[in-house]
Amino acid sequence: YIFFVDDNIIADQEHAIELCKAVQPLHIHWASQGTLTLAKNRDLLQWLGKSGCRLLLIGFESLEKQNLQQMKKAWTINMGNVDEFVQTIHAAGISIYATFVFGYDHDTPVSFTKALEFSMRHRFFFAAFNHLLPLPGTAVYERLRRENRLIDETWWLEPGYTYGRIPFWPKHMSPEELSDRCAEARREFFRYSSIWKR
């Protein structure tokens, strides 16, 4: 099993097909990261399957349209039917490692339920339910700082900081609730009964 370290291995789709053609004779199984756009290119999907691609990490990020707009990923809204794209990728023999980020301004407790139900419905091989981290130097950090929503402006330097502690004030829940709901979604997805069903 090989993992190609690339944030979006299918960004240049013609190059991705050439890579697949070069990899096919090696008879390996491999994984990488990509986007849903690959579902629109049947030739690429065919070559991914032939070359031994068995898993792609795909960042769905959010199922809330307003969050995607806030993330500057509104283009995903206009792509088409997400459920059909997932089915097309699965039909090519490629499993999906789906990732979601919570804590944007239009997330509510219902957002977690939607993401979990979506992940179970599509029987994703793996799913990550992570919270937003406003990293210094990013637009989201600057926005939260301007809105006085950072709990600590240098949270990453705080002694004993651990992943899971939310360093900002979400709009529709407390920092603790955001952390707890991410953890609960992970527990639900990785329960034995969930694994068995998927």
Secondary structure, 3 states (H helix, E strand, C coil): CEECCCCCCCCCHHHHHHHHHHHHHHCCCEEEEECHHHHHCHHHHHHHHHHCEEEEEEEEECCCHHHHHHCCCHHHCCCCCHHHHHHHHHHCCCEEEEEEEECCCCCCHHHHHHHHHHHHHCCCCEEEEEECCCCCCCHHHHHHHHCCCECCCCHHHCCCCCCCCCCECCCCCCHHHHHHHHHHHHHHHCCHHHHHHC
